[in-house]
Amino acid sequence: MRGLEHHCVEIIAQTDLLREQVKGVDPVTTPVPSCPGWNLGQLLRHVGGTHRWAETVVRTRTTGPLPHTQVDDLPFLAQEDPDELGSWLAEGAVRLAGTLRAAGPRARVWTVAPGGTPAFWARRMAHETAVHRADAASATGAEYTLAVDAATDAVDEWMGFSALPQAFESQKKMRELLGPGRGLSVRATDAAAGWLVDLGGDAVVCRRADGEEVTGATATVRGPLTALLLLLYRRPPVPGAEAVVSGDVRLFDSWVERAGFWLRR
């Protein structure tokens, strides 16, 4: 797993790429197909608001979650200045990275799981921004690419969340997926990266399975890393680079829906 400094660099880099993707596009009249009900301005204010929310969590060393008003309660604005919005985005990313660096990787801060540190939020915000770049690309028609190492780490993070009890909206719904012999295999076709999700026990267990030939999985997913990432986040695929699900597609879809609900927007 990459360290705090790497992810701080990524937060700023992904934000700069996002700003470049939306340059010259009207944020008010441009809908975001992958985030129904939002226009581009609301998407960008969500990203910038999330950066500021996480920065406050780390800076204040809060012991519990803060209100999500600046993240999710985003009214439609009849007018938005694209240049001001871009500058505001950049400012939030730089401020977040600075606060994370000042805190260091070992400080104690609130996260969804016990024992959280700023390194968690550095990683989370880097990938949050990268995924929302895909949303912006779907709105503007821009090309979306993500480096293999960044996509691998983002998928790895999502997989870790899939086995994190604190992240589940409903323990009952997750238990419904468990059953003898059930398992999911997720494998990249453009790198030696793979994951195995064991649903055969009393709880979800996820582990890396790089280079392993997994047989007998209830459902198997294969595709480029970026395609795998977008599939897990329920985003439209990049044309010509789709992931393919075989076997028990319904089980796979249910697992993605239930394990990843809190990362969806």
Secondary structure, DSSP 4 states (H G I P E B T S, - for coil): ---HHHHHHHHHHHHHHHHHHHTT--TTT-B-TTSTT-BHHHHHHHHHHHHHHHHHHHHHT-SSPPP-HHHH-----S---HHHHHHHHHHHHHHHHHHHHHH-TT-----SSSS--HHHHHHHHHHHHHHHHHHHHHHH-------HHHHHHHHHHHHHHHT-GGG-S-HHHHHTT--TT-EEEEEESSSS-EEEEE-SSSS-EEEE-TT----S-SEEEEE-HHHHHHHHTTPPPPTT---EEEE-HHHHHHHHHHHSGGG--
